[in-house]
């Protein structure tokens, strides 16, 4: 179960990243929300993976409806990050 331990440990650098970009005050608000939504994706994926294993005897990736439902949060996170930085770039062009 080394991959599970690595997954759990990887959360700490990401939390540090969130702390720094939040504290900097320079990250566009919508993008910052997107980075935080990624935590929701992680929070949803873990129980979904456990459910897939216990109910279906399969990995989450093999239970399409469950996997797709969890991936919605990853997609939402990506969209928010892109839109946030897009807004910041557009605003910077107008100010210049």
VENPE-V34828 format. One record per pair of residues at least 24 apart in sequence whose C-alpha atoms are under 10 Angstrom apart, sorted by the first residue. I is the first residue (numbers start at 0). GAP is how many residues later the second one is. Records with the same first field share a line. If there is no record, write none. Layout:
I->GAP, GAP
This chain:
10->28, 31
13->24, 25
14->24
26->54, 57, 58, 61
27->53, 55, 56, 57, 58, 59, 60, 61
28->51, 52, 55, 56, 58, 59
29->47, 49, 50, 51, 52, 53, 54, 55, 56, 57, 58
30->46, 47, 48, 49, 50, 51, 52, 53, 54, 55, 56, 57
31->45, 48, 49, 52, 53
32->44, 47, 48, 51
33->39, 40, 41, 42, 43, 44, 45, 46, 47, 48, 49, 50
34->39, 41, 42, 43, 45, 46
35->41, 44, 45
36->36, 37, 38, 39, 40, 41, 43, 44
37->35, 36, 37, 38, 39, 40
38->34, 35, 38
39->30, 33, 34, 37
40->28, 29, 30, 31, 32, 33, 34, 35, 36
41->28, 29, 31, 32
42->27, 30
43->25, 26, 27, 29
44->24, 25, 26, 28, 29
45->24
